[in-house]
Amino acid sequence: MKTLDLREMTLQELKDREEELTEELARLKIQLSIKRLDNPLLVRAARRNLARVKTLLSEKNAAEGSGASG
């Protein structure tokens, strides 16, 4: 998923997406450990997507916090 698409999401949508990606990453890691994953690069992609979502969540939380107090 592109960063621009993620930036358009609301805070709740990002939290839901983070949950989905965390579960997906766990599944991929299990499949990788039992040698059932055809493409191990999927783990890297999932990890990076999760990092993107977490980064945007912290940016939005920081912007929300600074907007409320300022």
C-alpha positions in Angstrom: 0.0 0.0 0.0 1.3 3.4 -0.9 2.0 6.0 1.7 -0.3 8.5 0.0 -3.2 6.1 0.4 -2.3 5.6 4.1 -2.2 9.4 4.7 -5.8 9.7 3.6 -7.0 7.2 6.2 -8.4 8.2 9.5 -6.8 7.4 12.8 -9.2 4.5 13.5 -8.6 3.1 10.0 -4.9 3.2 10.6 -5.2 1.4 13.9 -7.3 -1.3 12.2 -4.8 -1.6 9.4 -2.0 -1.9 12.0 -3.8 -4.8 13.6 -4.3 -6.6 10.3 -0.7 -6.2 9.3 0.5 -7.4 12.7 -1.6 -10.6 12.3 -0.4 -11.0 8.7 3.2 -10.7 9.7 2.8 -13.3 12.4 1.2 -15.7 9.9 4.0 -15.1 7.4 6.7 -15.7 10.0 5.1 -19.0 11.1 4.9 -20.1 7.4 8.5 -19.1 6.9 9.7 -21.1 9.9 8.0 -24.3 8.7 9.2 -23.8 5.1 5.7 -23.3 3.7 6.3 -19.8 2.4 7.1 -19.7 -1.3 8.3 -16.1 -1.3 10.2 -15.1 1.8 10.3 -11.4 0.6 6.7 -11.2 1.7 7.9 -11.0 5.3 10.0 -8.0 4.5 7.2 -6.3 2.6 4.8 -6.9 5.5 7.3 -5.6 8.1 7.8 -2.4 6.0 4.1 -1.8 5.5 3.6 -2.2 9.3 6.4 0.3 9.9 4.7 2.8 7.5 1.4 2.5 9.3 3.1 2.9 12.8 5.0 5.9 11.6 1.8 7.6 10.3 0.0 6.7 13.5 2.6 8.5 15.6 2.7 11.5 13.2 -1.1 11.8 13.5 -1.0 11.4 17.3 1.7 14.0 17.6 -0.2 16.5 15.3 -3.4 15.8 17.3 -1.6 16.4 20.6 0.1 19.6 19.5 -3.1 21.0 17.9 -5.1 20.4 21.1 -2.6 22.1 23.4 -1.7 25.0 21.1 
